[in-house]
Amino acid sequence: MSEPLVIIGNGMAAARLVEELAKRALGRYAIAVIGEEPRLAYNRVLLSSVLAGESEMADIELKPADWWRDRGVTLLYGRKARSVDLAEKRVTLESGESVFYSKLVFATGSRALRLPLPGAELRGVCVFRDGADVDMLKRMAAQRERIVVIGGGLLGLEAAYGLGKCGAKVTLVHVADRLMERQLDAPAAALLKQLIESKGIETLLEANTIRILGDGDVRGVELADGRRIAAEGVVFAAGIAPNSELARDAGIETQRGIVVDDQMTTNIDDVFALGECAQHRGVCYGLVEPAYEQARVLAARLSGEGDVYEGSVVSTNLKVSGVSVFSAGDFLGRDGGETISWRDQGLGLYKKLVIESGRLRGAVLVGDASAALWYLELIRSRADISQWRDALIFGRALCERKAA
């Protein structure tokens, strides 16, 4: 008889775990996936394309319904898990239903932060995180001419781009001195700002929002320097927090996220966590690629294999507001190393590599990320790039020609 495996969460991490398990242990587990959203798992990274009207929700589904069915997976989506009883190995849903497990996986992801600002409760204030948020933002863009997006990270830029494509007049406000400060250096961020503004999105840096103005409905925002920006809508896109409360309330160890070891196991036998809700060696990654690496390790663990997760080389490789952006490794060269950079302001291109002891340690690309995966592999493998040193900035093809 198949062993009951319950996964709480129906996002990208859960879908990848099921896919990895299907390769290794098809039939060993009777898998049930519990998802709060009333839809099949989808590619959250592509939500901005749905907001921009470039795709539909159905276009970004990770797997069709028959894929799950063919692998014997029971999908309980549109149902929220209310509690977990570790002694009885039971998950109780808000509907009152009980789902029993032999092994349990938390893949509950994260949620967008709502800043505790005066006026945050006004009508017209929302976040950008899931499919329901996209539906709300599309309605807002259709009805409201001026929208302020708070946050200049990936989520904020994507929200601003999508709203702008929908016809809204968008102002992006960011408290830091550059966009995507965790993923880009100053020159790359400056170029990205130029490219974003060329799409009609006003961008204000070092702009600290202190309150949302209005009486019932949003009328604008006020900044710490006294400036007021008129608006009929405000979008919080200023960070995420792991959804770890369900695990914490059950008695599982949590800090910022659900604490796991190198096999994605919590402090409770037969209970695991992965993805944005998991905290490994003190780190909550909040990115897709680490979640996929964790899914591979956990699938191996559940299949009786001995793989371990030692952490991820953090990388970003996306189209941000229609602009290709990539960063990986120690792209700031914090511990020394040689920096090679190349920029073409007219074409909107920027490349930077950090090299130390004949190895690539970090990279940043804006405008053209065609060499991103190759650079990432060089960083992860710590390959010797001495023979390509002079050509490395120009990509793989030239390096291979030189080596030949």
Secondary structure, DSSP 4 states (H G I P E B T S, - for coil): -PEEEEEE--SHHHHHHHHHHHHHHTTTEEEEEEESSSS--B-GGGHHHHHTTSS-GGGGBSS-HHHHHHTTPEEEET--EEEEETTTTEEEETTS-EEE-SEEEE---EEE-----TTTTSBTEEE-SSHHHHHHHHHHHHH-SEEEEE--SHHHHHHHHHHHHTT-EEEEE-SSSSTTTTT--HHHHHHHHHHHHTTT-EEESS--EEEEEESSBEEEEEETTS-EEE-SEEEE-S-EEE--HHHHHHT--BSSSEEE-TTSB-SSTTEEE-GGGEEETTB---SHHHHHHHHHHHHHHHTT----------EEEEEETTEEEEEEESTT-TT--EEEEEEETTTTEEEEEEEETTEEEEEEEES--TTHHHHHHHHHHT-B-GGGTTTGGG-HHHHHHHH-
